[in-house]
């Protein structure tokens, strides 16, 4: 059988469809979510306050609204690795820090006794910026490990790309209302 130019082009164009059909029956593993569920601040708060954040642990997205409602942004996040580590409800930003230090929590020290506190820098798991919530040891922060974004990968915090937490940090005053859902 000879290959004509037309047959060769047809085979090249059809190959991706055959490959996708072969994988269609293979169960997909979804570790990273790229589809966000749209949120409306009115479903969560009576007013916008100084500013408003809704962190959706299902779609792994953080929604931000400015106090006057003119600025709405959405950021991909990492979320707690399990429901047991996920705190849900209402809180607020009580403190902000550029170049935060990280100290393992008591439960982390039980599981990983060799972990030590880490000062600001590229190895710090809190990344470049941190916004502390009224709940102890619960933070919205950056991460140097970009593989974590879009995944269930944290010990309880909400993580963002370092460039996104820097943007959000500048937008959110202390007192910004937060809901984790």
C-alpha positions as CSV (number, residue, x, y, z in Angstrom):
1,X,0.0,0.0,0.0
2,X,1.4,3.4,-0.9
3,X,0.9,6.5,1.1
4,X,-0.4,9.4,-0.7
5,X,0.0,12.9,0.6
6,X,-3.8,13.0,1.2
7,X,-3.7,9.7,3.3
8,X,-0.7,10.9,5.3
9,X,-2.4,14.2,6.2
10,X,-5.6,12.4,7.1
11,X,-3.7,10.0,9.3
12,X,-1.9,12.9,11.0
13,X,-5.1,14.7,11.6
14,X,-7.0,11.6,12.9
15,X,-4.3,10.4,15.3
16,X,-5.3,12.8,18.2
17,X,-8.9,11.6,17.9
18,X,-7.8,7.9,18.1
19,X,-5.6,8.7,21.1
20,X,-8.4,10.5,22.9
21,X,-10.8,7.6,22.2
22,X,-8.3,5.2,23.7
23,X,-8.1,7.3,26.9
24,X,-11.8,7.9,27.1
25,X,-12.4,4.7,29.0
26,X,-9.5,5.3,31.5
27,X,-10.7,6.8,34.8
28,X,-9.3,10.3,35.3
29,X,-7.4,11.3,38.4
30,X,-8.3,14.9,39.3
31,X,-5.7,16.4,41.6
32,X,-5.8,19.9,40.2
33,X,-9.1,21.7,39.6
34,X,-9.4,24.5,37.0
35,X,-13.1,25.1,37.1
36,X,-14.2,27.7,39.6
37,X,-17.7,28.0,41.1
38,X,-18.9,31.6,40.8
39,X,-19.7,33.2,44.2
40,X,-21.8,36.2,45.0
41,X,-20.8,38.1,48.2
42,X,-24.6,38.6,49.0
43,X,-24.9,34.9,49.6
44,X,-22.4,35.1,52.5
45,X,-22.4,38.7,54.0
46,X,-25.1,41.4,54.6
47,X,-22.6,44.1,53.2
48,X,-19.1,44.3,51.8
49,X,-17.6,45.9,54.9
50,X,-14.0,47.1,54.4
51,X,-13.5,44.3,51.9
52,X,-14.7,40.7,51.5
53,X,-13.1,37.4,50.8
54,X,-14.9,34.1,50.2
55,X,-12.5,31.1,50.0
56,X,-14.2,28.1,48.3
57,X,-12.5,24.9,49.3
58,X,-14.5,22.9,46.8
59,X,-13.5,24.8,43.7
60,X,-10.2,25.9,45.3
61,X,-10.7,29.5,44.5
62,X,-10.5,32.7,46.6
63,X,-13.0,35.5,45.7
64,X,-12.2,39.1,46.6
65,X,-14.5,42.1,46.5
66,X,-13.4,45.6,47.4
67,X,-15.5,47.5,50.0
68,X,-17.2,49.7,47.4
69,X,-17.9,46.7,45.1
70,X,-16.0,48.0,42.1
71,X,-13.2,45.5,42.2
72,X,-13.8,41.7,42.0
73,X,-11.0,39.3,41.6
74,X,-10.7,35.5,41.7
75,X,-7.5,33.6,42.6
76,X,-6.6,29.9,42.4
77,X,-5.7,28.4,45.8
78,X,-4.4,25.4,47.6
79,X,-6.7,24.2,50.4
80,X,-6.4,21.9,53.4
81,X,-5.6,18.3,52.6
82,X,-8.5,16.9,54.5
83,X,-11.9,17.9,55.9
84,X,-10.5,17.4,59.5
85,X,-8.0,20.2,58.8
86,X,-10.5,22.4,57.1
87,X,-12.0,25.1,59.2
88,X,-15.1,26.6,57.8
89,X,-17.1,29.7,58.8
90,X,-16.7,33.4,59.3
91,X,-13.5,35.2,60.4
92,X,-11.5,38.3,59.5
93,X,-8.0,39.4,58.8
94,X,-6.4,40.5,62.1
95,X,-2.8,41.0,61.1
96,X,-0.7,41.1,57.9
97,X,3.0,40.4,57.4
98,X,5.5,40.8,54.5
99,X,8.2,38.2,54.9
100,X,6.5,36.0,57.5
101,X,8.3,33.5,59.6
102,X,6.9,30.0,59.9
103,X,6.7,27.8,63.0
104,X,5.2,24.3,62.9
105,X,2.0,23.9,64.9
106,X,2.0,21.4,67.8
107,X,0.2,18.8,65.7
108,X,2.8,19.2,62.9
109,X,5.6,18.7,65.5
110,X,3.9,15.5,66.6
111,X,3.8,14.1,63.1
112,X,7.1,15.6,61.9
113,X,9.5,16.0,65.0
114,X,12.4,17.0,62.7
115,X,10.6,20.2,61.4
116,X,12.1,23.4,62.6
117,X,10.9,27.1,62.4
118,X,11.9,28.8,59.2
119,X,12.5,32.6,58.8
120,X,11.6,34.7,55.7
121,X,13.0,33.4,52.4
122,X,12.5,31.0,49.5
123,X,12.2,27.9,51.7
124,X,9.5,29.4,53.9
125,X,6.1,27.6,53.4
126,X,4.2,30.8,54.0
127,X,5.7,32.4,50.9
128,X,6.3,36.1,50.6
129,X,3.2,37.5,52.4
130,X,0.8,36.3,55.1
131,X,-2.6,37.5,56.3
132,X,-3.5,36.1,59.7
133,X,-7.1,35.3,60.5
134,X,-8.8,35.5,63.9
135,X,-8.6,31.7,64.1
136,X,-5.3,30.5,65.6
137,X,-2.8,29.1,63.1
138,X,-5.1,29.8,60.1
139,X,-3.5,32.0,57.5
140,X,-4.1,33.1,53.9
141,X,-0.5,33.1,52.5
142,X,1.7,32.6,49.6
143,X,3.7,29.6,48.6
144,X,7.0,29.0,46.8
145,X,5.8,25.5,45.8
146,X,3.5,26.3,42.9
147,X,2.5,22.6,42.5
148,X,0.3,23.0,45.5
149,X,-2.1,25.6,44.0
150,X,-5.3,23.9,42.8
151,X,-4.8,21.0,45.1
152,X,-5.7,19.8,48.6
153,X,-2.2,20.2,50.0
154,X,-2.1,22.3,53.1
155,X,-2.4,21.6,56.8
156,X,-5.3,24.0,57.2
157,X,-4.3,27.3,55.5
158,X,-5.4,28.8,52.2
159,X,-2.4,29.2,49.9
160,X,-1.9,31.4,46.8
161,X,0.9,31.9,44.2
162,X,3.3,34.4,45.7
163,X,2.5,37.0,43.0
164,X,-1.3,36.7,43.8
165,X,-0.9,36.9,47.6
166,X,1.2,40.1,47.0
167,X,-1.7,41.6,45.0
168,X,-4.3,40.5,47.5
169,X,-2.2,41.7,50.5
170,X,-2.3,45.2,49.0
171,X,-6.0,45.1,48.4
172,X,-7.1,43.8,51.9
173,X,-7.0,46.0,55.0
174,X,-6.9,44.5,58.4
175,X,-10.6,43.9,59.3
176,X,-11.4,42.4,55.9
177,X,-14.3,39.9,56.4
178,X,-13.5,36.3,55.4
179,X,-15.7,33.3,54.9
180,X,-14.2,29.8,54.3
181,X,-16.8,27.5,52.7
